[in-house]
Amino acid sequence: MDLERAELVLRRLRAVPEGFVTTYGDLCPGAPRFAGQVLAACEDPDLPWQRAVRADGSLAKGERQRALLEREGVPFAGTRVRMELVRVPAEALDELAG
């Protein structure tokens, strides 16, 4: 695994504010599956993993993820996050992550 790229994925995810989400593709443009692999391998209990969702707003981790996001105030339309209201795009992640 490319450790430098993995650290960037984690730094970007940690930069997503509470109540917002980003996509796997925003965490690692061009390689969303790599972002998923990094998150799956990360054992940091403080990582806000729930803030990473699929591009269509659906959840990879189902009800557990939804419960955590709802506690943060993330809005849903049915089973999907209302991305137009709470998505933090890649460009903004770079600014937030510094």
Order of alpha helices (4+ residues) and beta strands (2+ residues): alpha-beta-alpha-alpha-beta-alpha-beta-beta-alpha-alpha
